[in-house]
């Protein structure tokens, strides 16, 4: 009976390892696809047309957003901003959640015509503009889930002291 238990344990460990490897491989593929989608394209003088300047262009650039950004890019930005406020075992990307970034993000979403779930994203960022972070854990987990997150689900809200420490470590 003891050999059977060890055999089952070995199978479970192997299955878990395979699952982790598959997840890492999928995440790597997704990352490569986003890098290919955002790679600059050389244009000849004949092909070049100047894009209209975006409001808060520098801030948006720092947030990883631009004229070609899609819903996935906006959700990644929003998700990265929530890390300043939530307790989570893993936080892979961090963007500061300050009024300048929130306002630029809100305006970007509001001005966009191509973003799916526009009203939902505006609702969330609109609450942030008002300083309302009461649902930040649920908002993080919604954004995390929409990005097929599998590690790093938010489990709580950082205390003001923990948030100040996070800001100091990541943004100062």
DSSP file (Angstrom, degrees, kcal/mol; ACC not computed):
  #  RESIDUE AA STRUCTURE BP1 BP2  ACC     N-H-->O    O-->H-N    N-H-->O    O-->H-N    TCO  KAPPA ALPHA  PHI   PSI    X-CA   Y-CA   Z-CA
    1    1 A X     >        0   0    0      0, 0.0     4,-1.9     0, 0.0     5,-0.1   0.000 360.0 360.0 360.0 -35.7    0.0    0.0    0.0
    2    2 A X  H  >  +     0   0    0      1,-0.2     4,-2.1     2,-0.2     5,-0.2   0.879 360.0  52.0 -64.8 -39.2    2.9    2.4    0.8
    3    3 A X  H  > S+     0   0    0      1,-0.2     4,-2.5     2,-0.2    -1,-0.2   0.885 107.3  53.8 -63.9 -38.2    4.3    2.0   -2.8
    4    4 A X  H  > S+     0   0    0      2,-0.2     4,-2.7     1,-0.2    -2,-0.2   0.922 108.0  49.2 -61.8 -44.5    0.9    2.8   -4.2
    5    5 A X  H  X S+     0   0    0     -4,-1.9     4,-2.7     1,-0.2    -2,-0.2   0.924 112.5  47.3 -61.5 -44.4    0.8    6.0   -2.2
    6    6 A X  H  X S+     0   0    0     -4,-2.1     4,-2.5     2,-0.2    -1,-0.2   0.875 111.5  51.6 -66.0 -36.5    4.3    7.0   -3.3
    7    7 A X  H  X S+     0   0    0     -4,-2.5     4,-2.2     2,-0.2    -2,-0.2   0.932 111.9  46.0 -63.9 -45.5    3.4    6.2   -6.9
    8    8 A X  H  X S+     0   0    0     -4,-2.7     4,-2.5     2,-0.2    -2,-0.2   0.911 112.0  51.5 -63.5 -42.0    0.3    8.3   -6.8
    9    9 A X  H  X S+     0   0    0     -4,-2.7     4,-2.5     1,-0.2    -1,-0.2   0.920 109.7  50.3 -60.0 -43.8    2.2   11.1   -5.1
   10   10 A X  H  X S+     0   0    0     -4,-2.5     4,-2.4     1,-0.2    -1,-0.2   0.895 110.1  49.9 -61.6 -41.3    4.8   10.9   -7.9
   11   11 A X  H  X S+     0   0    0     -4,-2.2     4,-2.6     2,-0.2    -1,-0.2   0.903 110.8  49.5 -64.4 -41.7    2.1   11.1  -10.6
   12   12 A X  H  X S+     0   0    0     -4,-2.5     4,-2.4     2,-0.2    -2,-0.2   0.921 112.0  47.7 -63.9 -44.5    0.6   14.1   -8.9
   13   13 A X  H  X S+     0   0    0     -4,-2.5     4,-2.4     2,-0.2    -2,-0.2   0.910 112.7  49.2 -63.5 -42.7    3.9   15.9   -8.7
   14   14 A X  H  X S+     0   0    0     -4,-2.4     4,-2.5     2,-0.2    -2,-0.2   0.918 111.2  49.4 -63.6 -43.1    4.7   15.1  -12.3
   15   15 A X  H  X S+     0   0    0     -4,-2.6     4,-2.4     1,-0.2    -2,-0.2   0.905 111.4  49.4 -62.7 -41.2    1.2   16.4  -13.4
   16   16 A X  H  X S+     0   0    0     -4,-2.4     4,-2.3     2,-0.2    -1,-0.2   0.914 111.1  49.4 -64.0 -42.2    1.7   19.6  -11.5
   17   17 A X  H  X S+     0   0    0     -4,-2.4     4,-2.4     1,-0.2    -2,-0.2   0.913 111.3  48.9 -63.6 -42.7    5.2   20.1  -13.0
   18   18 A X  H  X S+     0   0    0     -4,-2.5     4,-2.6     1,-0.2    -1,-0.2   0.907 109.9  52.5 -63.0 -41.6    3.8   19.5  -16.5
   19   19 A X  H  X S+     0   0    0     -4,-2.4     4,-2.4     1,-0.2    -2,-0.2   0.907 109.9  48.3 -60.9 -42.7    1.0   22.0  -15.8
   20   20 A X  H  X S+     0   0    0     -4,-2.3     4,-2.6     2,-0.2    -2,-0.2   0.912 111.7  49.7 -64.1 -42.9    3.5   24.7  -14.7
   21   21 A X  H  X S+     0   0    0     -4,-2.4     4,-2.4     2,-0.2    -2,-0.2   0.912 111.3  48.8 -64.0 -42.3    5.7   24.1  -17.8
   22   22 A X  H  X S+     0   0    0     -4,-2.6     4,-2.6     2,-0.2    -1,-0.2   0.920 111.8  49.4 -62.8 -43.8    2.6   24.4  -20.1
   23   23 A X  H  X S+     0   0    0     -4,-2.4     4,-2.7     2,-0.2    -2,-0.2   0.917 111.4  48.6 -62.4 -43.9    1.5   27.6  -18.4
   24   24 A X  H  X S+     0   0    0     -4,-2.6     4,-2.4     1,-0.2    -1,-0.2   0.915 111.8  50.2 -62.5 -42.3    5.0   29.1  -18.7
   25   25 A X  H  X S+     0   0    0     -4,-2.4     4,-2.3     2,-0.2    -2,-0.2   0.913 111.5  47.8 -62.3 -43.4    5.1   28.1  -22.3
   26   26 A X  H  X S+     0   0    0     -4,-2.6     4,-2.7     2,-0.2    -2,-0.2   0.913 111.8  49.7 -64.5 -42.6    1.7   29.7  -23.0
   27   27 A X  H  X S+     0   0    0     -4,-2.7     4,-2.5     1,-0.2    -1,-0.2   0.896 110.3  51.1 -63.2 -39.0    2.7   32.9  -21.2
   28   28 A X  H  X S+     0   0    0     -4,-2.4     4,-2.6     2,-0.2    -2,-0.2   0.914 110.8  48.3 -64.2 -42.5    5.9   33.1  -23.2
   29   29 A X  H  X S+     0   0    0     -4,-2.3     4,-2.6     2,-0.2    -2,-0.2   0.929 111.9  49.2 -62.1 -45.3    3.9   32.7  -26.4
   30   30 A X  H  X S+     0   0    0     -4,-2.7     4,-2.2     1,-0.2    -2,-0.2   0.905 111.9  49.3 -60.6 -41.5    1.5   35.4  -25.4
   31   31 A X  H  X S+     0   0    0     -4,-2.5     4,-2.1     2,-0.2    -2,-0.2   0.928 111.0  49.1 -63.6 -45.6    4.3   37.7  -24.5
   32   32 A X  H  X S+     0   0    0     -4,-2.6     4,-2.4     1,-0.2    -2,-0.2   0.896 109.9  52.2 -61.8 -40.0    6.1   37.1  -27.8
   33   33 A X  H  X S+     0   0    0     -4,-2.6     4,-2.3     1,-0.2    -1,-0.2   0.907 109.7  48.2 -63.3 -41.4    2.8   37.8  -29.7
   34   34 A X  H  X S+     0   0    0     -4,-2.2     4,-1.4     1,-0.2    -1,-0.2   0.861 111.0  51.6 -68.4 -32.7    2.3   41.1  -27.9
   35   35 A X  H  X S+     0   0    0     -4,-2.1     4,-0.5     2,-0.2    -2,-0.2   0.895 110.9  47.6 -68.7 -38.6    5.9   42.0  -28.7
   36   36 A X  H >< S+     0   0    0     -4,-2.4     3,-0.7     1,-0.2    -2,-0.2   0.893 110.6  52.5 -66.3 -39.0    5.4   41.2  -32.3
   37   37 A X  H 3< S+     0   0    0     -4,-2.3    -1,-0.2     1,-0.2    -2,-0.2   0.797 115.5  40.4 -66.3 -28.4    2.1   43.2  -32.3
   38   38 A X  H 3< S+     0   0    0     -4,-1.4    -1,-0.2    -5,-0.1    -2,-0.2   0.377  83.4 122.2-104.5   4.3    3.9   46.3  -30.9
   39   39 A X  S << S-     0   0    0     -3,-0.7    -3,-0.0    -4,-0.5     2,-0.0  -0.445  70.4-107.3 -69.1 138.9    7.1   46.2  -32.8
   40   40 A X        -     0   0    0     -2,-0.1     2,-0.5     1,-0.1    -1,-0.1  -0.337  28.3-141.5 -66.9 146.8    7.7   49.3  -34.8
   41   41 A X        -     0   0    0     -3,-0.1     2,-0.2    -2,-0.0    -1,-0.1  -0.935  15.0-124.5-111.5 129.1    7.3   49.2  -38.5
   42   42 A X        -     0   0    0     -2,-0.5     2,-0.4     1,-0.0     0, 0.0  -0.513  30.3-164.1 -69.7 135.6    9.7   51.1  -40.8
   43   43 A X        -     0   0    0     -2,-0.2     2,-0.1     3,-0.0    -1,-0.0  -0.957  13.7-131.1-123.1 141.9    7.8   53.4  -43.1
   44   44 A X     >  -     0   0    0     -2,-0.4     4,-1.6     1,-0.1     3,-0.4  -0.389  36.2-101.4 -79.5 168.0    9.1   55.1  -46.2
   45   45 A X  T  4 S+     0   0    0      1,-0.2    -1,-0.1     2,-0.2     3,-0.0   0.856 124.1  53.9 -58.6 -35.2    8.5   58.8  -46.7
   46   46 A X  T  4 S+     0   0    0      1,-0.2    -1,-0.2     3,-0.0    -3,-0.0   0.845 112.6  42.6 -68.5 -33.7    5.7   58.0  -49.1
   47   47 A X  T  4 S+     0   0    0     -3,-0.4     2,-0.2     2,-0.0    -1,-0.2   0.686  89.9 108.6 -85.3 -18.8    3.9   55.8  -46.5
   48   48 A X     <  +     0   0    0     -4,-1.6     2,-0.4    -3,-0.0    -3,-0.0  -0.401  36.8 169.4 -71.9 126.6    4.4   58.0  -43.5
   49   49 A X        -     0   0    0     -2,-0.2     2,-0.3     0, 0.0    -3,-0.0  -0.997  36.0-118.3-131.4 131.2    1.5   59.8  -42.1
   50   50 A X        -     0   0    0     -2,-0.4     2,-0.2     1,-0.1     3,-0.1  -0.493  24.0-132.1 -73.1 129.6    1.7   61.5  -38.8
   51   51 A X        -     0   0    0     -2,-0.3     2,-0.1     1,-0.1     3,-0.1  -0.527  32.4-100.4 -74.3 144.8   -0.5   60.2  -36.1
   52   52 A X        -     0   0    0     -2,-0.2     2,-0.1     1,-0.1    -1,-0.1  -0.428  45.3-101.5 -64.7 142.4   -2.5   62.8  -34.2
   53   53 A X        -     0   0    0     -2,-0.1     2,-0.3     1,-0.1    -1,-0.1  -0.415  35.8-130.9 -66.0 135.5   -0.9   63.6  -30.8
   54   54 A X    >   -     0   0    0     -2,-0.1     3,-1.3     1,-0.1     2,-0.2  -0.631  24.8-103.6 -86.1 146.0   -2.6   61.9  -27.9
   55   55 A X  T 3  S+     0   0    0     -2,-0.3     5,-0.1     1,-0.3    -1,-0.1  -0.491 110.6  10.1 -63.6 137.0   -3.6   63.9  -24.9
   56   56 A X  T 3> S+     0   0    0     -2,-0.2     4,-2.8     3,-0.1    -1,-0.3   0.860  83.7 166.6  59.4  38.4   -1.0   63.1  -22.1
   57   57 A X  H <>  +     0   0    0     -3,-1.3     4,-2.5     1,-0.2     5,-0.2   0.865  69.9  49.7 -54.8 -42.9    1.1   61.2  -24.7
   58   58 A X  H  > S+     0   0    0      2,-0.2     4,-2.1     1,-0.2    -1,-0.2   0.924 113.0  46.1 -64.9 -43.9    4.2   61.0  -22.5
   59   59 A X  H  > S+     0   0    0      2,-0.2     4,-1.5     1,-0.2    -2,-0.2   0.924 113.3  49.9 -64.0 -44.3    2.2   59.6  -19.5
   60   60 A X  H  <>S+     0   0    0     -4,-2.8     5,-3.1     1,-0.2     4,-0.4   0.899 108.2  53.3 -62.2 -40.2    0.4   57.1  -21.8
   61   61 A X  H ><5S+     0   0    0     -4,-2.5     3,-1.5    -5,-0.3    -1,-0.2   0.922 107.8  50.5 -59.7 -43.9    3.7   56.0  -23.3
   62   62 A X  H 3<5S+     0   0    0     -4,-2.1    -1,-0.2     1,-0.3    -2,-0.2   0.795 109.2  52.4 -64.1 -27.7    5.0   55.3  -19.7
   63   63 A X  T 3<5S-     0   0    0     -4,-1.5    -1,-0.3     2,-0.2    -2,-0.2   0.453 121.3-110.2 -85.8  -1.5    1.8   53.3  -19.1
   64   64 A X  T < 5S+     0   0    0     -3,-1.5     2,-0.4    -4,-0.4    -3,-0.2   0.740  76.8 126.9  81.4  23.5    2.5   51.3  -22.3
   65   65 A X      < +     0   0    0     -5,-3.1    -1,-0.3    -6,-0.1     2,-0.3  -0.886  22.4 143.1-119.0 146.9   -0.4   52.8  -24.2
   66   66 A X    >   -     0   0    0     -2,-0.4     3,-2.1    -3,-0.1    -9,-0.0  -0.893  64.3 -62.4-160.5-171.5   -0.5   54.4  -27.6
   67   67 A X  T 3  S+     0   0    0      1,-0.3   -15,-0.0    -2,-0.3    -2,-0.0   0.783 129.6  48.1 -57.2 -30.2   -2.6   54.8  -30.8
   68   68 A X  T 3  S+     0   0    0    -30,-0.1    -1,-0.3     2,-0.0    -3,-0.0   0.399  84.0 128.1 -92.4   4.1   -2.4   51.1  -31.6
   69   69 A X    <   -     0   0    0     -3,-2.1     2,-0.2     1,-0.1    -4,-0.1  -0.279  39.9-162.7 -66.0 145.6   -3.4   49.9  -28.1
   70   70 A X    >>  -     0   0    0     45,-0.1     4,-2.1     1,-0.0     3,-0.5  -0.593  39.8 -84.3-117.7 179.7   -6.2   47.4  -27.7
   71   71 A X  H 3> S+     0   0    0     43,-0.3     4,-3.0     1,-0.2     5,-0.2   0.884 126.5  56.6 -53.5 -42.8   -8.4   46.3  -24.8
   72   72 A X  H 3> S+     0   0    0      1,-0.2     4,-2.1     2,-0.2    -1,-0.2   0.878 106.9  49.1 -60.0 -38.8   -5.7   43.8  -23.7
   73   73 A X  H <> S+     0   0    0     -3,-0.5     4,-2.2     2,-0.2    -1,-0.2   0.912 112.3  47.6 -67.0 -42.7   -3.1   46.6  -23.4
   74   74 A X  H  X S+     0   0    0     -4,-2.1     4,-2.8     1,-0.2    -2,-0.2   0.918 112.5  49.1 -64.6 -43.4   -5.5   48.7  -21.4
   75   75 A X  H  X S+     0   0    0     -4,-3.0     4,-2.9     1,-0.2    -1,-0.2   0.881 109.8  51.5 -65.6 -37.2   -6.4   45.8  -19.1
   76   76 A X  H  X S+     0   0    0     -4,-2.1     4,-2.5    -5,-0.2    -1,-0.2   0.912 111.6  48.1 -63.9 -41.7   -2.7   45.0  -18.5
   77   77 A X  H  X S+     0   0    0     -4,-2.2     4,-1.8     2,-0.2    -2,-0.2   0.946 114.1  45.4 -62.7 -48.6   -2.1   48.6  -17.6
   78   78 A X  H  X S+     0   0    0     -4,-2.8     4,-1.8     1,-0.2    -2,-0.2   0.925 113.0  50.7 -61.5 -44.6   -5.0   48.7  -15.2
   79   79 A X  H  X S+     0   0    0     -4,-2.9     4,-0.8     1,-0.2    -1,-0.2   0.915 109.3  51.2 -59.0 -44.6   -4.1   45.4  -13.7
   80   80 A X  H  < S+     0   0    0     -4,-2.5    15,-1.4     1,-0.2     3,-0.4   0.836 108.2  52.9 -63.6 -32.8   -0.5   46.6  -13.2
   81   81 A X  H >< S+     0   0    0     -4,-1.8     3,-1.4     1,-0.2     4,-0.2   0.854 100.0  61.5 -70.7 -34.6   -1.8   49.7  -11.4
   82   82 A X  H >X S+     0   0    0     -4,-1.8     3,-2.2     1,-0.3     4,-1.1   0.756  84.5  78.6 -64.9 -22.3   -3.9   47.7   -9.0
   83   83 A X  T 3< S+     0   0    0     -4,-0.8    -1,-0.3    -3,-0.4    -2,-0.2   0.761  83.0  65.0 -59.5 -24.1   -0.8   46.0   -7.6
   84   84 A X  T <4 S+     0   0    0     -3,-1.4    -1,-0.3    11,-0.3    -2,-0.2   0.732 111.9  34.0 -67.4 -21.4   -0.1   49.1   -5.6
   85   85 A X  T <4 S+     0   0    0     -3,-2.2    73,-2.5    -4,-0.2     2,-0.3   0.598 106.4  72.7-112.0 -14.7   -3.3   48.5   -3.6
   86   86 A X  E  <  -A  157   0A   0     -4,-1.1     2,-0.5    71,-0.3    71,-0.3  -0.718  69.6-123.0-115.3 156.4   -3.7   44.7   -3.2
   87   87 A X  E     +A  156   0A   0     69,-2.9    68,-2.7    -2,-0.3    69,-0.8  -0.823  46.7 152.5 -88.8 126.4   -2.2   41.8   -1.4
   88   88 A X        -     0   0    0     -2,-0.5    66,-0.1    66,-0.2    65,-0.1  -0.975  49.3-133.5-156.4 141.9   -1.0   39.2   -3.9
   89   89 A X  S    S+     0   0    0     64,-0.5     2,-0.4    -2,-0.3    -1,-0.1   0.866  96.7  35.0 -65.7 -35.7    1.7   36.5   -3.9
   90   90 A X        +     0   0    0     63,-0.1     2,-0.3    -3,-0.1    -1,-0.2  -0.970  56.8 172.8-124.8 134.9    2.9   37.5   -7.3
   91   91 A X        +     0   0    0     -2,-0.4     3,-0.1     1,-0.1    61,-0.1  -0.843   4.4 172.0-139.2  99.6    3.1   40.9   -8.9
   92   92 A X        +     0   0    0     -2,-0.3     2,-0.4     1,-0.2    -1,-0.1   0.815  67.3  31.0 -84.5 -31.2    4.9   40.8  -12.2
   93   93 A X        -     0   0    0    -17,-0.1     2,-0.4   -14,-0.1   -10,-0.2  -0.983  66.1-168.0-129.4 140.6    4.2   44.4  -13.5
   94   94 A X        +     0   0    0     -2,-0.4     2,-0.4    76,-0.1   -13,-0.2  -0.984   8.8 173.8-134.3 124.9    3.8   47.5  -11.5
   95   95 A X        -     0   0    0    -15,-1.4   -11,-0.3    -2,-0.4     2,-0.1  -0.990  40.4-104.3-125.9 138.7    2.6   50.9  -12.6
   96   96 A X        -     0   0    0     -2,-0.4     2,-1.2     1,-0.1   -15,-0.1  -0.362  21.3-143.3 -67.0 134.0    2.0   53.7  -10.1
   97   97 A X        +     0   0    0    -16,-0.2     2,-0.3    -2,-0.1    -1,-0.1  -0.745  47.6 139.6 -96.7  86.2   -1.6   54.4   -9.3
   98   98 A X     >  -     0   0    0     -2,-1.2     4,-2.7     1,-0.1     5,-0.2  -0.786  67.1-100.4-122.8 170.2   -1.5   58.2   -9.0
   99   99 A X  H  > S+     0   0    0     -2,-0.3     4,-2.8     1,-0.2     5,-0.2   0.862 119.7  54.0 -62.5 -36.7   -4.0   60.9  -10.2
  100  100 A X  H  > S+     0   0    0      2,-0.2     4,-2.2     1,-0.2    -1,-0.2   0.938 113.5  41.8 -62.7 -46.4   -2.0   61.7  -13.3
  101  101 A X  H  > S+     0   0    0      2,-0.2     4,-2.5     1,-0.2    -2,-0.2   0.906 115.5  50.0 -67.5 -41.5   -1.9   58.1  -14.5
  102  102 A X  H  X S+     0   0    0     -4,-2.7     4,-2.8     2,-0.2    -2,-0.2   0.937 112.7  46.5 -62.9 -46.6   -5.5   57.5  -13.6
  103  103 A X  H  X S+     0   0    0     -4,-2.8     4,-2.5    -5,-0.2     5,-0.2   0.910 113.2  48.8 -63.5 -42.5   -6.7   60.6  -15.4
  104  104 A X  H  X S+     0   0    0     -4,-2.2     4,-2.2    -5,-0.2    -1,-0.2   0.913 113.3  47.9 -63.3 -41.9   -4.6   59.8  -18.5
  105  105 A X  H  X S+     0   0    0     -4,-2.5     4,-2.5     2,-0.2     5,-0.2   0.922 111.5  50.0 -64.3 -45.2   -5.9   56.3  -18.5
  106  106 A X  H  X S+     0   0    0     -4,-2.8     4,-2.8     1,-0.2    -2,-0.2   0.939 112.9  46.2 -59.1 -48.3   -9.5   57.4  -18.1
  107  107 A X  H  X S+     0   0    0     -4,-2.5     4,-2.4     1,-0.2    -1,-0.2   0.884 110.9  53.1 -63.9 -38.7   -9.2   59.9  -21.0
  108  108 A X  H  X S+     0   0    0     -4,-2.2     4,-1.0    -5,-0.2    -1,-0.2   0.942 113.2  42.5 -61.4 -47.9   -7.5   57.3  -23.2
  109  109 A X  H >< S+     0   0    0     -4,-2.5     3,-0.6     1,-0.2    -2,-0.2   0.930 114.5  51.3 -64.0 -45.1  -10.4   54.8  -22.7
  110  110 A X  H 3< S+     0   0    0     -4,-2.8    -1,-0.2     1,-0.2    -2,-0.2   0.867 112.9  45.2 -61.5 -38.0  -13.0   57.5  -23.0
  111  111 A X  H 3< S+     0   0    0     -4,-2.4    -1,-0.2    -5,-0.2    -2,-0.2   0.644  93.9 101.1 -80.7 -15.3  -11.5   58.7  -26.3
  112  112 A X    <<  -     0   0    0     -4,-1.0   -45,-0.0    -3,-0.6    -3,-0.0  -0.447  46.4-174.5 -76.3 142.8  -11.0   55.3  -27.8
  113  113 A X  S    S+     0   0    0     -2,-0.1    -1,-0.1     1,-0.1    -4,-0.1   0.471  80.1  53.1-107.5  -6.9  -13.5   53.9  -30.3
  114  114 A X  S    S+     0   0    0      2,-0.1     2,-0.5     4,-0.0   -43,-0.3   0.507  74.8 111.0-110.2  -4.9  -12.0   50.4  -30.5
  115  115 A X    >   -     0   0    0     -6,-0.2     3,-0.8   -45,-0.1     2,-0.1  -0.597  57.9-141.6 -81.8 122.3  -11.9   49.1  -26.9
  116  116 A X  T 3  S+     0   0    0     -2,-0.5     5,-0.1     1,-0.2    -2,-0.1  -0.401  88.0  26.3 -69.2 156.2  -14.3   46.3  -26.0
  117  117 A X  T 3> S+     0   0    0     -2,-0.1     4,-2.5     3,-0.1     5,-0.3   0.765  78.0 154.2  61.6  26.8  -15.8   46.5  -22.6
  118  118 A X  H <>  +     0   0    0     -3,-0.8     4,-2.8     1,-0.2     5,-0.2   0.894  67.9  49.4 -54.3 -46.9  -15.3   50.3  -22.7
  119  119 A X  H  > S+     0   0    0      1,-0.2     4,-2.1     2,-0.2    -1,-0.2   0.887 111.8  48.9 -65.0 -37.5  -18.2   51.1  -20.3
  120  120 A X  H  > S+     0   0    0     -3,-0.2     4,-2.0     2,-0.2    -1,-0.2   0.923 113.5  46.1 -66.8 -43.8  -16.9   48.5  -17.7
  121  121 A X  H  X S+     0   0    0     -4,-2.5     4,-2.6     1,-0.2     5,-0.3   0.900 113.0  49.7 -66.6 -40.1  -13.3   49.8  -17.9
  122  122 A X  H  X S+     0   0    0     -4,-2.8     4,-2.6    -5,-0.3    -1,-0.2   0.883 108.2  54.4 -64.5 -37.7  -14.6   53.4  -17.6
  123  123 A X  H  X S+     0   0    0     -4,-2.1     4,-1.6    -5,-0.2    -2,-0.2   0.932 112.2  43.6 -60.6 -45.6  -16.7   52.5  -14.6
  124  124 A X  H  X S+     0   0    0     -4,-2.0     4,-1.7     2,-0.2     3,-0.3   0.963 118.0  42.3 -65.8 -52.6  -13.6   51.0  -12.8
  125  125 A X  H  X S+     0   0    0     -4,-2.6     4,-2.4     1,-0.2    -1,-0.2   0.837 109.5  60.2 -66.4 -31.3  -11.2   53.8  -13.7
  126  126 A X  H  X S+     0   0    0     -4,-2.6     4,-1.3    -5,-0.3    -1,-0.2   0.890 104.1  49.9 -61.2 -39.3  -14.0   56.4  -12.9
  127  127 A X  H  <>S+     0   0    0     -4,-1.6     5,-2.9    -3,-0.3    -1,-0.2   0.904 109.3  51.7 -64.2 -40.6  -14.1   55.0   -9.3
  128  128 A X  H ><5S+     0   0    0     -4,-1.7     3,-1.8     1,-0.2    -2,-0.2   0.899 104.2  56.8 -63.0 -39.7  -10.4   55.4   -9.1
  129  129 A X  H 3<5S+     0   0    0     -4,-2.4    -1,-0.2     1,-0.3    -2,-0.2   0.858 107.1  50.0 -57.9 -34.5  -10.6   59.0  -10.3
  130  130 A X  T 3<5S-     0   0    0     -4,-1.3    -1,-0.3    -3,-0.2    -2,-0.2   0.438 121.6-109.7 -83.3   0.0  -13.0   59.6   -7.3
  131  131 A X  T < 5S+     0   0    0     -3,-1.8     2,-0.8     1,-0.2    -3,-0.2   0.669  71.6 144.0  79.5  16.8  -10.5   58.0   -4.9
  132  132 A X      < +     0   0    0     -5,-2.9    -1,-0.2    -6,-0.2     3,-0.2  -0.811   9.6 153.4 -96.4 107.9  -12.8   55.0   -4.5
  133  133 A X    >   +     0   0    0     -2,-0.8     3,-1.6     1,-0.1     4,-0.2   0.026  32.0 119.7-118.3  23.6  -10.8   51.8   -4.1
  134  134 A X  T 3  S+     0   0    0      1,-0.3     3,-0.2     2,-0.1    -1,-0.1   0.810  83.8  37.1 -59.7 -31.7  -13.4   49.9   -2.1
  135  135 A X  T 3> S+     0   0    0      1,-0.2     4,-2.7    -3,-0.2    -1,-0.3   0.055  78.6 122.2-108.7  24.5  -13.6   47.1   -4.7
  136  136 A X  H <> S+     0   0    0     -3,-1.6     4,-2.9     1,-0.2     5,-0.2   0.830  72.9  53.0 -61.4 -34.4  -10.0   47.1   -5.7
  137  137 A X  H  > S+     0   0    0     -3,-0.2     4,-2.5    -4,-0.2    17,-0.3   0.945 113.2  43.4 -65.5 -46.6   -9.5   43.4   -4.9
  138  138 A X  H  > S+     0   0    0      2,-0.2     4,-2.1     1,-0.2    -2,-0.2   0.882 114.7  50.5 -64.8 -38.2  -12.5   42.4   -7.1
  139  139 A X  H  X S+     0   0    0     -4,-2.7     4,-2.5     2,-0.2     5,-0.2   0.923 110.7  48.9 -66.9 -43.7  -11.3   44.8   -9.8
  140  140 A X  H  X S+     0   0    0     -4,-2.9     4,-3.2     1,-0.2     5,-0.2   0.952 113.1  47.1 -57.0 -49.7   -7.8   43.3   -9.7
  141  141 A X  H  X S+     0   0    0     -4,-2.5     4,-2.3     1,-0.2    -1,-0.2   0.826 110.5  52.4 -67.4 -31.0   -9.2   39.8   -9.9
  142  142 A X  H  X S+     0   0    0     -4,-2.1     4,-2.3     2,-0.2    -1,-0.2   0.956 114.9  41.2 -64.1 -50.8  -11.5   40.7  -12.8
  143  143 A X  H  X S+     0   0    0     -4,-2.5     4,-1.0     2,-0.2    -2,-0.2   0.909 116.0  50.5 -64.1 -42.6   -8.6   42.2  -14.8
  144  144 A X  H  <>S+     0   0    0     -4,-3.2     5,-2.6    -5,-0.2     3,-0.5   0.905 111.6  48.4 -60.5 -44.6   -6.3   39.4  -13.8
  145  145 A X  H ><5S+     0   0    0     -4,-2.3     3,-1.9     1,-0.2    -2,-0.2   0.875 105.8  56.5 -66.1 -38.4   -8.9   36.8  -14.8
  146  146 A X  H 3<5S+     0   0    0     -4,-2.3    -1,-0.2     1,-0.3    -2,-0.2   0.735 106.8  51.6 -65.4 -21.3   -9.5   38.5  -18.2
  147  147 A X  T 3<5S-     0   0    0     -4,-1.0    -1,-0.3    -3,-0.5    -2,-0.2   0.185 122.1-109.5 -97.5  15.7   -5.8   38.1  -18.8
  148  148 A X  T < 5 -     0   0    0     -3,-1.9    -3,-0.2     1,-0.2    -2,-0.1   0.871  50.8-172.8  58.9  39.5   -6.0   34.4  -18.0
  149  149 A X      < +     0   0    0     -5,-2.6    -1,-0.2     1,-0.1     3,-0.1  -0.346  21.7 169.0 -63.8 142.2   -4.1   34.9  -14.8
  150  150 A X        +     0   0    0      1,-0.3     2,-0.4    -2,-0.0    -1,-0.1   0.448  65.3  43.0-131.1  -9.3   -3.2   31.7  -12.9
  151  151 A X  S    S+     0   0    0      1,-0.1    -1,-0.3   -61,-0.0   -63,-0.0  -0.997 101.3  37.6-136.6 132.5   -0.8   33.0  -10.3
  152  152 A X        +     0   0    0     -2,-0.4    -1,-0.1     1,-0.2     2,-0.1   0.728  60.4 174.5 105.2  24.5   -1.2   36.1   -8.2
  153  153 A X        -     0   0    0     -3,-0.1   -64,-0.5     1,-0.1    -1,-0.2  -0.412  39.4-110.4 -61.5 136.2   -4.9   36.3   -7.3
  154  154 A X        +     0   0    0    -17,-0.3   -66,-0.2   -66,-0.1    -1,-0.1  -0.471  35.5 179.0 -71.8 139.2   -5.5   39.3   -5.0
  155  155 A X        -     0   0    0    -68,-2.7     2,-0.3     1,-0.2   -67,-0.1   0.444  59.4 -18.2-119.5  -5.3   -6.5   38.2   -1.5
  156  156 A X  E    S-A   87   0A   0    -69,-0.8   -69,-2.9   -19,-0.1     2,-0.4  -0.981  71.7 -77.0-178.5-175.3   -6.8   41.5    0.3
  157  157 A X  E     -A   86   0A   0     -2,-0.3   -71,-0.3   -71,-0.3     2,-0.1  -0.877  42.7-117.8-108.6 136.6   -6.0   45.2    0.5
  158  158 A X        -     0   0    0    -73,-2.5     2,-0.1    -2,-0.4   -71,-0.1  -0.413  30.8-115.2 -66.9 145.3   -2.7   46.6    1.5
  159  159 A X     >  -     0   0    0      1,-0.1     4,-2.8    -2,-0.1     5,-0.2  -0.368  32.9-103.4 -70.1 162.3   -2.6   48.8    4.6
  160  160 A X  H  > S+     0   0    0      1,-0.2     4,-2.3     2,-0.2     5,-0.1   0.879 125.5  50.8 -55.8 -36.7   -1.7   52.4    4.1
  161  161 A X  H  > S+     0   0    0      2,-0.2     4,-2.0     1,-0.2    -1,-0.2   0.912 110.6  47.7 -67.4 -42.3    1.8   51.6    5.5
  162  162 A X  H  > S+     0   0    0      2,-0.2     4,-2.3     1,-0.2    -2,-0.2   0.892 112.3  50.0 -65.1 -39.5    2.2   48.6    3.2
  163  163 A X  H  X S+     0   0    0     -4,-2.8     4,-2.7     2,-0.2     5,-0.2   0.917 108.8  51.6 -65.6 -42.5    1.1   50.7    0.2
  164  164 A X  H  X S+     0   0    0     -4,-2.3     4,-2.4    -5,-0.2    -1,-0.2   0.900 111.1  48.5 -60.5 -40.5    3.6   53.4    1.1
  165  165 A X  H  X S+     0   0    0     -4,-2.0     4,-2.5     2,-0.2    -1,-0.2   0.900 110.4  51.3 -65.4 -41.4    6.4   50.8    1.3
  166  166 A X  H  X S+     0   0    0     -4,-2.3     4,-2.1     2,-0.2     5,-0.3   0.926 111.4  47.6 -61.0 -45.7    5.3   49.4   -2.1
  167  167 A X  H  X>S+     0   0    0     -4,-2.7     4,-2.9     1,-0.2     5,-0.8   0.924 112.0  50.0 -61.6 -45.3    5.4   52.9   -3.7
  168  168 A X  H  X5S+     0   0    0     -4,-2.4     4,-0.7     1,-0.2    -2,-0.2   0.913 114.8  43.6 -60.8 -43.4    8.8   53.6   -2.1
  169  169 A X  H  <5S+     0   0    0     -4,-2.5    -1,-0.2     1,-0.2    -2,-0.2   0.820 126.2  29.6 -71.5 -31.7   10.2   50.3   -3.4
  170  170 A X  H  <5S+     0   0    0     -4,-2.1    -2,-0.2    -5,-0.2    -3,-0.2   0.718 129.5  23.8-104.7 -24.3    8.8   50.4   -6.9
  171  171 A X  H  <5       0   0    0     -4,-2.9    -3,-0.2    -5,-0.3    -2,-0.1   0.518 360.0 360.0-127.3  -6.8    8.4   54.1   -7.9
  172  172 A X     <<       0   0    0     -5,-0.8    -4,-0.1    -4,-0.7    -3,-0.1   0.449 360.0 360.0-105.4 360.0   10.8   56.3   -6.0
